[in-house]
Amino acid sequence: MDREPKSIWKDLLEASTAPLNLVVSTFVGLAIGYGLDSLFNTSPYLTIIFLILGIISGFRDLFRFARRQTKKDEDGKKNK
């Protein structure tokens, strides 16, 4: 284990935010859709649309995080 403890804690913190971002983006999409449905009286169409957009946004962020971590791991192996 030749990595600094600070780096390990930073990686752990970043990894713990990934699922949180997925949940938060889903609920934000749901809240926006519900609010717009209440405003325009179009229930449940906008709620469903924005819920799906929130889920897509959350998974997009999750894939970006995974890609960043993979690139970081590959760069670390090249430097050894």
Distance bins in CASP14 RR format, pairs under 12 A and 6 or more apart:
PFRMAT RR
TARGET T0000
AUTHOR 0000-0000-0000
RMODE 2
METHOD distances of the structure
MODEL  1
1 7 0 0 0 0 0 1 0 0 0 0 0
1 8 0 0 0 0 1 0 0 0 0 0 0
2 8 0 0 0 0 0 1 0 0 0 0 0
2 76 0 0 0 0 0 1 0 0 0 0 0
2 79 0 0 0 0 0 1 0 0 0 0 0
2 80 0 0 0 0 1 0 0 0 0 0 0
3 9 0 0 0 0 0 1 0 0 0 0 0
3 10 0 0 0 0 0 1 0 0 0 0 0
3 11 0 0 0 0 1 0 0 0 0 0 0
3 12 0 0 0 0 0 1 0 0 0 0 0
3 72 0 0 0 0 0 1 0 0 0 0 0
3 73 0 0 0 0 0 1 0 0 0 0 0
3 76 0 0 0 0 1 0 0 0 0 0 0
3 79 0 0 0 0 0 1 0 0 0 0 0
3 80 0 0 0 0 0 1 0 0 0 0 0
4 10 0 0 0 0 1 0 0 0 0 0 0
4 11 0 0 0 0 0 1 0 0 0 0 0
5 11 0 0 0 0 0 1 0 0 0 0 0
5 12 0 0 0 0 0 1 0 0 0 0 0
6 12 0 0 0 0 0 1 0 0 0 0 0
6 13 0 0 0 0 0 1 0 0 0 0 0
7 13 0 0 0 0 0 1 0 0 0 0 0
7 14 0 0 0 0 0 1 0 0 0 0 0
7 72 0 0 0 0 1 0 0 0 0 0 0
7 76 0 0 0 0 0 1 0 0 0 0 0
8 14 0 0 0 0 0 1 0 0 0 0 0
8 15 0 0 0 0 0 1 0 0 0 0 0
9 15 0 0 0 0 0 1 0 0 0 0 0
9 16 0 0 0 0 0 1 0 0 0 0 0
10 16 0 0 0 0 0 1 0 0 0 0 0
10 17 0 0 0 0 0 1 0 0 0 0 0
10 69 0 0 0 0 0 1 0 0 0 0 0
10 72 0 0 0 0 0 1 0 0 0 0 0
11 17 0 0 0 0 0 1 0 0 0 0 0
11 18 0 0 0 0 0 1 0 0 0 0 0
11 65 0 0 0 0 0 1 0 0 0 0 0
11 68 0 0 0 0 0 1 0 0 0 0 0
11 69 1 0 0 1 0 0 0 0 0 0 0
11 72 0 0 0 0 1 0 0 0 0 0 0
11 73 0 0 0 0 0 1 0 0 0 0 0
12 18 0 0 0 0 0 1 0 0 0 0 0
12 69 0 0 0 0 0 1 0 0 0 0 0
13 20 0 0 0 0 0 1 0 0 0 0 0
14 20 0 0 0 0 0 1 0 0 0 0 0
14 21 0 0 0 0 0 1 0 0 0 0 0
14 61 0 0 0 0 0 1 0 0 0 0 0
14 62 0 0 0 0 0 1 0 0 0 0 0
14 64 0 0 0 0 0 1 0 0 0 0 0
14 65 1 0 0 1 0 0 0 0 0 0 0
14 66 0 0 0 0 0 1 0 0 0 0 0
14 68 0 0 0 0 1 0 0 0 0 0 0
14 69 1 0 0 1 0 0 0 0 0 0 0
14 72 0 0 0 0 1 0 0 0 0 0 0
15 21 0 0 0 0 0 1 0 0 0 0 0
15 62 0 0 0 0 0 1 0 0 0 0 0
15 65 1 0 0 1 0 0 0 0 0 0 0
15 66 0 0 0 0 0 1 0 0 0 0 0
15 68 0 0 0 0 0 1 0 0 0 0 0
15 69 1 0 0 1 0 0 0 0 0 0 0
15 72 0 0 0 0 0 1 0 0 0 0 0
16 22 0 0 0 0 0 1 0 0 0 0 0
16 65 0 0 0 0 0 1 0 0 0 0 0
17 23 0 0 0 0 0 1 0 0 0 0 0
17 24 0 0 0 0 1 0 0 0 0 0 0
17 25 0 0 0 0 0 1 0 0 0 0 0
17 58 0 0 0 0 0 1 0 0 0 0 0
17 61 0 0 0 0 1 0 0 0 0 0 0
17 62 0 0 0 0 0 1 0 0 0 0 0
17 65 0 0 0 0 1 0 0 0 0 0 0
18 24 0 0 0 0 0 1 0 0 0 0 0
18 25 0 0 0 0 0 1 0 0 0 0 0
18 58 0 0 0 0 1 0 0 0 0 0 0
18 59 0 0 0 0 0 1 0 0 0 0 0
18 60 0 0 0 0 0 1 0 0 0 0 0
18 61 1 0 0 1 0 0 0 0 0 0 0
18 62 1 0 1 0 0 0 0 0 0 0 0
18 63 0 0 0 0 1 0 0 0 0 0 0
18 64 0 0 0 0 1 0 0 0 0 0 0
18 65 1 0 1 0 0 0 0 0 0 0 0
18 66 0 0 0 0 1 0 0 0 0 0 0
18 67 0 0 0 0 0 1 0 0 0 0 0
18 68 0 0 0 0 0 1 0 0 0 0 0
18 69 0 0 0 0 1 0 0 0 0 0 0
19 25 0 0 0 0 0 1 0 0 0 0 0
19 26 0 0 0 0 0 1 0 0 0 0 0
19 58 0 0 0 0 1 0 0 0 0 0 0
19 59 0 0 0 0 0 1 0 0 0 0 0
19 61 0 0 0 0 0 1 0 0 0 0 0
19 62 1 0 0 1 0 0 0 0 0 0 0
19 65 0 0 0 0 1 0 0 0 0 0 0
20 26 0 0 0 0 0 1 0 0 0 0 0
20 27 0 0 0 0 0 1 0 0 0 0 0
20 58 0 0 0 0 0 1 0 0 0 0 0
20 61 0 0 0 0 0 1 0 0 0 0 0
20 62 0 0 0 0 0 1 0 0 0 0 0
20 65 0 0 0 0 0 1 0 0 0 0 0
21 27 0 0 0 0 0 1 0 0 0 0 0
21 28 0 0 0 0 0 1 0 0 0 0 0
21 54 0 0 0 0 0 1 0 0 0 0 0
21 55 0 0 0 0 0 1 0 0 0 0 0
21 57 0 0 0 0 1 0 0 0 0 0 0
21 58 1 0 1 0 0 0 0 0 0 0 0
21 59 0 0 0 0 1 0 0 0 0 0 0
21 60 0 0 0 0 1 0 0 0 0 0 0
21 61 1 0 1 0 0 0 0 0 0 0 0
21 62 1 0 0 1 0 0 0 0 0 0 0
21 63 0 0 0 0 0 1 0 0 0 0 0
21 64 0 0 0 0 1 0 0 0 0 0 0
21 65 1 0 0 1 0 0 0 0 0 0 0
22 28 0 0 0 0 0 1 0 0 0 0 0
22 29 0 0 0 0 0 1 0 0 0 0 0
22 54 0 0 0 0 1 0 0 0 0 0 0
22 55 0 0 0 0 1 0 0 0 0 0 0
22 56 0 0 0 0 0 1 0 0 0 0 0
22 57 0 0 0 0 1 0 0 0 0 0 0
22 58 1 0 1 0 0 0 0 0 0 0 0
22 59 1 0 0 1 0 0 0 0 0 0 0
22 60 0 0 0 0 1 0 0 0 0 0 0
22 61 1 0 0 1 0 0 0 0 0 0 0
22 62 1 0 1 0 0 0 0 0 0 0 0
22 63 0 0 0 0 0 1 0 0 0 0 0
22 64 0 0 0 0 0 1 0 0 0 0 0
22 65 0 0 0 0 1 0 0 0 0 0 0
22 66 0 0 0 0 0 1 0 0 0 0 0
23 29 0 0 0 0 0 1 0 0 0 0 0
23 30 0 0 0 0 0 1 0 0 0 0 0
23 54 0 0 0 0 0 1 0 0 0 0 0
23 55 0 0 0 0 0 1 0 0 0 0 0
23 57 0 0 0 0 0 1 0 0 0 0 0
23 58 0 0 0 0 1 0 0 0 0 0 0
23 59 0 0 0 0 0 1 0 0 0 0 0
23 61 0 0 0 0 0 1 0 0 0 0 0
23 62 0 0 0 0 0 1 0 0 0 0 0
24 30 0 0 0 0 0 1 0 0 0 0 0
24 31 0 0 0 0 0 1 0 0 0 0 0
24 54 0 0 0 0 1 0 0 0 0 0 0
24 55 0 0 0 0 0 1 0 0 0 0 0
24 57 0 0 0 0 1 0 0 0 0 0 0
24 58 0 0 0 0 1 0 0 0 0 0 0
24 61 0 0 0 0 1 0 0 0 0 0 0
24 62 0 0 0 0 0 1 0 0 0 0 0
25 31 0 0 0 0 0 1 0 0 0 0 0
25 32 0 0 0 0 0 1 0 0 0 0 0
25 50 0 0 0 0 0 1 0 0 0 0 0
25 51 0 0 0 0 0 1 0 0 0 0 0
25 52 0 0 0 0 0 1 0 0 0 0 0
25 53 0 0 0 0 1 0 0 0 0 0 0
25 54 1 0 1 0 0 0 0 0 0 0 0
25 55 1 0 0 1 0 0 0 0 0 0 0
25 56 0 0 0 0 1 0 0 0 0 0 0
25 57 1 0 1 0 0 0 0 0 0 0 0
25 58 1 0 1 0 0 0 0 0 0 0 0
25 59 0 0 0 0 1 0 0 0 0 0 0
25 60 0 0 0 0 1 0 0 0 0 0 0
25 61 1 0 0 1 0 0 0 0 0 0 0
25 62 0 0 0 0 1 0 0 0 0 0 0
26 32 0 0 0 0 0 1 0 0 0 0 0
26 33 0 0 0 0 0 1 0 0 0 0 0
26 50 0 0 0 0 1 0 0 0 0 0 0
26 51 1 0 0 1 0 0 0 0 0 0 0
26 52 0 0 0 0 1 0 0 0 0 0 0
26 53 0 0 0 0 1 0 0 0 0 0 0
26 54 1 0 1 0 0 0 0 0 0 0 0
26 55 1 0 1 0 0 0 0 0 0 0 0
26 56 0 0 0 0 1 0 0 0 0 0 0
26 57 0 0 0 0 1 0 0 0 0 0 0
26 58 1 0 0 1 0 0 0 0 0 0 0
26 59 0 0 0 0 1 0 0 0 0 0 0
26 61 0 0 0 0 0 1 0 0 0 0 0
26 62 0 0 0 0 0 1 0 0 0 0 0
27 33 0 0 0 0 0 1 0 0 0 0 0
27 34 0 0 0 0 0 1 0 0 0 0 0
27 47 0 0 0 0 0 1 0 0 0 0 0
27 50 0 0 0 0 0 1 0 0 0 0 0
27 51 0 0 0 0 1 0 0 0 0 0 0
27 54 0 0 0 0 1 0 0 0 0 0 0
27 55 0 0 0 0 0 1 0 0 0 0 0
27 57 0 0 0 0 0 1 0 0 0 0 0
27 58 0 0 0 0 0 1 0 0 0 0 0
28 34 0 0 0 0 0 1 0 0 0 0 0
28 35 0 0 0 0 0 1 0 0 0 0 0
28 50 0 0 0 0 1 0 0 0 0 0 0
28 51 0 0 0 0 1 0 0 0 0 0 0
28 53 0 0 0 0 1 0 0 0 0 0 0
28 54 1 0 0 1 0 0 0 0 0 0 0
28 55 0 0 0 0 0 1 0 0 0 0 0
28 57 0 0 0 0 1 0 0 0 0 0 0
28 58 0 0 0 0 1 0 0 0 0 0 0
28 61 0 0 0 0 0 1 0 0 0 0 0
29 35 0 0 0 0 1 0 0 0 0 0 0
29 36 0 0 0 0 1 0 0 0 0 0 0
29 37 0 0 0 0 0 1 0 0 0 0 0
29 46 0 0 0 0 1 0 0 0 0 0 0
29 47 0 0 0 0 1 0 0 0 0 0 0
29 48 0 0 0 0 0 1 0 0 0 0 0
29 49 0 0 0 0 1 0 0 0 0 0 0
29 50 1 0 1 0 0 0 0 0 0 0 0
29 51 1 0 1 0 0 0 0 0 0 0 0
29 52 0 0 0 0 1 0 0 0 0 0 0
29 53 1 0 0 1 0 0 0 0 0 0 0
29 54 1 0 1 0 0 0 0 0 0 0 0
29 55 0 0 0 0 1 0 0 0 0 0 0
29 56 0 0 0 0 1 0 0 0 0 0 0
29 57 1 0 0 1 0 0 0 0 0 0 0
29 58 0 0 0 0 1 0 0 0 0 0 0
30 36 0 0 0 0 0 1 0 0 0 0 0
30 37 0 0 0 0 0 1 0 0 0 0 0
30 44 0 0 0 0 0 1 0 0 0 0 0
30 46 0 0 0 0 0 1 0 0 0 0 0
30 47 1 0 0 1 0 0 0 0 0 0 0
30 48 0 0 0 0 1 0 0 0 0 0 0
30 49 0 0 0 0 0 1 0 0 0 0 0
30 50 1 0 0 1 0 0 0 0 0 0 0
30 51 1 0 1 0 0 0 0 0 0 0 0
30 52 0 0 0 0 1 0 0 0 0 0 0
30 53 0 0 0 0 1 0 0 0 0 0 0
30 54 1 0 0 1 0 0 0 0 0 0 0
30 55 0 0 0 0 1 0 0 0 0 0 0
30 57 0 0 0 0 0 1 0 0 0 0 0
31 37 0 0 0 0 0 1 0 0 0 0 0
31 38 0 0 0 0 0 1 0 0 0 0 0
31 46 0 0 0 0 0 1 0 0 0 0 0
31 47 0 0 0 0 1 0 0 0 0 0 0
31 50 0 0 0 0 1 0 0 0 0 0 0
31 51 0 0 0 0 1 0 0 0 0 0 0
31 53 0 0 0 0 0 1 0 0 0 0 0
31 54 0 0 0 0 0 1 0 0 0 0 0
32 38 0 0 0 0 0 1 0 0 0 0 0
32 39 0 0 0 0 0 1 0 0 0 0 0
32 46 0 0 0 0 1 0 0 0 0 0 0
32 47 0 0 0 0 1 0 0 0 0 0 0
32 48 0 0 0 0 0 1 0 0 0 0 0
32 49 0 0 0 0 1 0 0 0 0 0 0
32 50 1 0 1 0 0 0 0 0 0 0 0
32 51 0 0 0 0 1 0 0 0 0 0 0
32 52 0 0 0 0 0 1 0 0 0 0 0
32 53 0 0 0 0 1 0 0 0 0 0 0
32 54 0 0 0 0 1 0 0 0 0 0 0
32 57 0 0 0 0 0 1 0 0 0 0 0
33 39 0 0 0 0 1 0 0 0 0 0 0
33 40 0 0 0 0 1 0 0 0 0 0 0
33 42 0 0 0 0 1 0 0 0 0 0 0
33 43 0 0 0 0 1 0 0 0 0 0 0
33 44 0 0 0 0 1 0 0 0 0 0 0
33 45 0 0 0 0 1 0 0 0 0 0 0
33 46 1 0 1 0 0 0 0 0 0 0 0
33 47 1 0 1 0 0 0 0 0 0 0 0
33 48 0 0 0 0 1 0 0 0 0 0 0
33 49 1 0 0 1 0 0 0 0 0 0 0
33 50 1 1 0 0 0 0 0 0 0 0 0
33 51 1 0 0 1 0 0 0 0 0 0 0
33 52 0 0 0 0 0 1 0 0 0 0 0
33 53 0 0 0 0 1 0 0 0 0 0 0
33 54 0 0 0 0 1 0 0 0 0 0 0
34 40 0 0 0 0 0 1 0 0 0 0 0
34 42 0 0 0 0 0 1 0 0 0 0 0
34 43 0 0 0 0 1 0 0 0 0 0 0
34 44 0 0 0 0 1 0 0 0 0 0 0
34 45 0 0 0 0 0 1 0 0 0 0 0
34 46 1 0 0 1 0 0 0 0 0 0 0
34 47 1 0 1 0 0 0 0 0 0 0 0
34 48 0 0 0 0 0 1 0 0 0 0 0
34 49 0 0 0 0 0 1 0 0 0 0 0
34 50 1 0 0 1 0 0 0 0 0 0 0
34 51 0 0 0 0 1 0 0 0 0 0 0
35 41 0 0 0 0 0 1 0 0 0 0 0
35 42 0 0 0 0 0 1 0 0 0 0 0
35 43 0 0 0 0 1 0 0 0 0 0 0
35 44 0 0 0 0 0 1 0 0 0 0 0
35 46 1 0 0 1 0 0 0 0 0 0 0
35 47 0 0 0 0 1 0 0 0 0 0 0
35 50 0 0 0 0 1 0 0 0 0 0 0
35 51 0 0 0 0 0 1 0 0 0 0 0
36 42 1 0 0 1 0 0 0 0 0 0 0
36 43 0 0 0 0 1 0 0 0 0 0 0
36 44 0 0 0 0 0 1 0 0 0 0 0
36 45 0 0 0 0 1 0 0 0 0 0 0
36 46 1 0 1 0 0 0 0 0 0 0 0
36 47 1 0 0 1 0 0 0 0 0 0 0
36 48 0 0 0 0 0 1 0 0 0 0 0
36 49 0 0 0 0 1 0 0 0 0 0 0
36 50 1 0 0 1 0 0 0 0 0 0 0
36 51 0 0 0 0 0 1 0 0 0 0 0
36 53 0 0 0 0 0 1 0 0 0 0 0
37 43 1 0 1 0 0 0 0 0 0 0 0
37 44 1 0 0 1 0 0 0 0 0 0 0
37 45 1 0 0 1 0 0 0 0 0 0 0
37 46 1 0 1 0 0 0 0 0 0 0 0
37 47 1 0 1 0 0 0 0 0 0 0 0
37 48 0 0 0 0 1 0 0 0 0 0 0
37 49 0 0 0 0 1 0 0 0 0 0 0
37 50 0 0 0 0 1 0 0 0 0 0 0
37 51 0 0 0 0 0 1 0 0 0 0 0
38 44 0 0 0 0 0 1 0 0 0 0 0
38 46 0 0 0 0 1 0 0 0 0 0 0
38 47 0 0 0 0 1 0 0 0 0 0 0
39 46 0 0 0 0 1 0 0 0 0 0 0
39 47 0 0 0 0 0 1 0 0 0 0 0
40 46 1 0 0 1 0 0 0 0 0 0 0
40 47 0 0 0 0 0 1 0 0 0 0 0
42 48 0 0 0 0 0 1 0 0 0 0 0
42 49 0 0 0 0 1 0 0 0 0 0 0
42 50 0 0 0 0 0 1 0 0 0 0 0
43 49 0 0 0 0 0 1 0 0 0 0 0
44 50 0 0 0 0 0 1 0 0 0 0 0
44 51 0 0 0 0 1 0 0 0 0 0 0
44 52 0 0 0 0 0 1 0 0 0 0 0
45 51 0 0 0 0 0 1 0 0 0 0 0
45 52 0 0 0 0 0 1 0 0 0 0 0
46 52 0 0 0 0 0 1 0 0 0 0 0
46 53 0 0 0 0 0 1 0 0 0 0 0
47 53 0 0 0 0 0 1 0 0 0 0 0
47 54 0 0 0 0 0 1 0 0 0 0 0
48 54 0 0 0 0 0 1 0 0 0 0 0
48 55 0 0 0 0 0 1 0 0 0 0 0
49 55 0 0 0 0 0 1 0 0 0 0 0
49 56 0 0 0 0 0 1 0 0 0 0 0
50 56 0 0 0 0 0 1 0 0 0 0 0
50 57 0 0 0 0 0 1 0 0 0 0 0
51 57 0 0 0 0 0 1 0 0 0 0 0
51 58 0 0 0 0 0 1 0 0 0 0 0
52 58 0 0 0 0 0 1 0 0 0 0 0
52 59 0 0 0 0 0 1 0 0 0 0 0
53 59 0 0 0 0 0 1 0 0 0 0 0
53 60 0 0 0 0 0 1 0 0 0 0 0
54 60 0 0 0 0 1 0 0 0 0 0 0
54 61 0 0 0 0 0 1 0 0 0 0 0
54 62 0 0 0 0 0 1 0 0 0 0 0
55 61 0 0 0 0 0 1 0 0 0 0 0
55 62 0 0 0 0 0 1 0 0 0 0 0
56 62 0 0 0 0 0 1 0 0 0 0 0
56 63 0 0 0 0 0 1 0 0 0 0 0
57 63 0 0 0 0 0 1 0 0 0 0 0
57 64 0 0 0 0 0 1 0 0 0 0 0
58 64 0 0 0 0 1 0 0 0 0 0 0
58 65 0 0 0 0 1 0 0 0 0 0 0
59 65 0 0 0 0 0 1 0 0 0 0 0
59 66 0 0 0 0 0 1 0 0 0 0 0
60 66 0 0 0 0 0 1 0 0 0 0 0
60 67 0 0 0 0 0 1 0 0 0 0 0
61 67 0 0 0 0 0 1 0 0 0 0 0
61 68 0 0 0 0 0 1 0 0 0 0 0
62 68 0 0 0 0 0 1 0 0 0 0 0
62 69 0 0 0 0 0 1 0 0 0 0 0
63 69 0 0 0 0 0 1 0 0 0 0 0
63 70 0 0 0 0 0 1 0 0 0 0 0
64 70 0 0 0 0 0 1 0 0 0 0 0
64 71 0 0 0 0 0 1 0 0 0 0 0
65 71 0 0 0 0 0 1 0 0 0 0 0
65 72 0 0 0 0 0 1 0 0 0 0 0
66 72 0 0 0 0 0 1 0 0 0 0 0
66 73 0 0 0 0 0 1 0 0 0 0 0
67 73 0 0 0 0 0 1 0 0 0 0 0
67 74 0 0 0 0 0 1 0 0 0 0 0
68 74 0 0 0 0 0 1 0 0 0 0 0
68 75 0 0 0 0 0 1 0 0 0 0 0
69 75 0 0 0 0 0 1 0 0 0 0 0
69 76 0 0 0 0 0 1 0 0 0 0 0
70 76 0 0 0 0 0 1 0 0 0 0 0
70 77 0 0 0 0 0 1 0 0 0 0 0
71 77 0 0 0 0 0 1 0 0 0 0 0
71 78 0 0 0 0 0 1 0 0 0 0 0
72 78 0 0 0 0 0 1 0 0 0 0 0
72 79 0 0 0 0 0 1 0 0 0 0 0
73 79 0 0 0 0 0 1 0 0 0 0 0
73 80 0 0 0 0 0 1 0 0 0 0 0
74 80 0 0 0 0 0 1 0 0 0 0 0
END
